[in-house]
Amino acid sequence: MGIPICGACRRPIEDARIVTALGKEWHVEHFVCAYCEKPFLGSRHYEKKGLAYCETHYHQLFGTVCYHCNQVISGDVFAALNKAWCVGCFSCAICAKKMSQKTKFYELDLKPTCKRCYDKFPNELRRRLTKALELQPKRKT
């Protein structure tokens, strides 16, 4: 079996503390984020294409960005209107009322509009919006 070799410095790991990750062994201080190069020191890491990243940089580099706040979404993602939103950011574009997955909403200029605001639109505008929606090609699911 022998003495393990560090995946970073290629020197033997003689210390009792050793990290096994990404199919290699590492000195604890050499197992670092591929972006900021800070050691994980036992904290969580994320893997992508054979490299390890701290949580912050993994989400920054590979995460989903919220359409509204332009921040990386670290929690649940709300997908609507072919965009991604933080759950807390998904709101009516007119009255700013927060909406959930169960809230009925309408699309107006590629933005969500709650039913209450939509119902306040003039009848002619609602008719045109409905007609435009019907003319759009159906998406395959």
N, C-alpha and C positions, 0 to 999 in steps of 0.2 A: 504494500500500500504506500508506504513512504511518507515523506513530509510534503504537505500540499504547497503548491506554488501560487502566489498572488496573481490574479487576473490583470492587475494594473501594473505593478512594478516588476513582475516576473521573478521575485525573490522568494525564498522559502518562508512559509508562515510558521514560526516557531512559538509564537505567542499562544496562549490557551484560548484567547478570543479570536474567533474566525467567523466570517460571513460566507454562507453558501447561497449564491443567487446567480441567475442567468447561466446556469450550467458550469459555474466556476467557483473557486474559493478566493476570498479576498482578505487582506488585512482590514480590520474594522475601519480604520481611518482612510483607506483607499477605495472603499465602496462609496462612490459619490454620485450626485446628480450629473447627468451628461450635459446639462445646460449651465448650471451655476457652480458646479464642482464642489458643493458643500457636502460633507459626509452625512450619511443618513443616521449613523450612530443609534441604530435600533428603531428609528422611526420608519413609517410606511414609505414604500417606494412603488412606482408604477413602471411597468415594462412596455416598451414599444420598439419593434424592430431590433431586438437584441440589446437595447440600451435601457438604463434605469434613470428615472426622473423623479424629483420630489413632486408632491401633490400640486403645488403652485405652478410649476413649469409644465407639468404634464397637461394640466387643464388649459394653460395659456397657449401651448403649442398645438394641442390636438383636441381640445374641448369644443363644445358647441357654444356659439356666441348668441346672446339674447338680442333679438331684433329691436327691442325697445330701449334697453339700458346699455347695450353694447358691451356687456361684461360676460365673462365666461360663466356658463351655467354649471354650478357645482352640484346642485340637487336635481330634482325632477325637471324634466323638460316638457313644456307644453307645446305641442306641434299644431299649428293652424295656419291656414292660408299660405301653405308652402314655406312657412318660416318657423323658427324656434323662439320660444319665449321662456323666461323664468316664470314659474307658476305665479309669483307675486306681481309680475309685470303685465300679465295678460289682462287688459282692461279696455273698456269702450273708448274709442278714439274721440268721441264727442264729450261725454260726461265724466270720463275717467273712472267709472264704476268698475271695480275688480270683478272679473268673471272667472268661472270655474269650467271644468270639462262638461258639466251638466247644463251650463247656461246657454240658452239659445241666443245666437248672434248672427249678424248679417255682415256681408263684405261690402265696404264702400271705399273705393280708391285703394284697394288692397289692404285695408285696415279694418279691424273688427268694430262693429257697432252693435250695441245691445238692443234688444227687442223694444225696450221702452223708447229709446231715441229713434229707432227706425219707425216706430208707429207714429211718431210726431212729424215725420216727413210728409210733404204734400202727396196726395193720392197719385198724381201724375208721375212724380219722381219714383215712388214705389213701383208703379206699373212698369216704368222703363227699366228699373233695376231688375225686376223679376224677368222681364223679356230678355234683357241682356244675359242673365244667368241661364235662361233656357236655350239661348243660341250658342252658348259655349259648348265646345266638344266635351263629351263625357270622358272622364279619366278612367283608365283601366286600373283595377285594383288587384 
